[in-house]
Amino acid sequence: MSAESSGVFTLKEINRIKIIQDVIERRITTRRAAEHLGISDRQCRRLLARYREGGPLGMASRRCGMRGN
């Protein structure tokens, strides 16, 4: 079962969701959010798009529950 289907998030994912929500509510910029998350501004905008497309469940790691090589 994946995190996406069960609705269970890691602490890292919860933190990402809170920061992305701050961007949506215009409390912080994508650049500032990227600094907080330790990612590039472009990757932050990708996360923002995933959040807008799928809500909080869209932010869950897509790799969770998948088999390794």
N, C-alpha and C positions, 0 to 999 in steps of 0.2 A: 504494500500500500504506500502510495506516495504522500508527501507532506501536502501537496496540492489538494488531493482528494480527502485527506483526513482533517485538514485545517490546522495542523500543528506546525508551528514556526519555531525556528531556532532563535536565540537571543539576537544574533546578528541580523536575521531577517526582520525581527520586530523593530530593532533600531533603524534599519533601512526604511521601513514603512513609516515610522514616525517622522523621519527627516524628509521623506518624499511628500508626506502630508503637509509639512511646513512649507515646502516649495509650492505646492498647489494653493495653499492659503496665503501665499506671498509674504510669509514671515522671513524667509531667507531666499537667496538666489541659488540657481543651479550650481554656480561656481563655488559658493560657500558650502552647499550640501556635498559637493564632490570632495572638498577638502576634509569635511567631517568624516566622510565615508572612506577616504583614502583611495578614491578612484578618479578617473579623468572626468572632465566636464561632459564630454561626449557620452561616456558610459552612464553618467548620471541622467542625461536626457533620455537614454534608452530605457533606464529604469522607470523614469517618469512616464514614458509612453506605455510601458507594460502595466503600470499602475492604472493609468487612464483606461486602458483596454480591458483589463481583467479585475480591477479592484485589488484589495489586499491579497486575494488568492492568486492573482497574476504575478505577485512578487515572490511566491514560493519557488525555491530552487527546482528547476526542471530535471535536475540530475538525481534528486532524492528518490531512492527506491529502484534506481536503475542498476543493472549488473555492470560490473567492471569488465575490463578486457580479459 
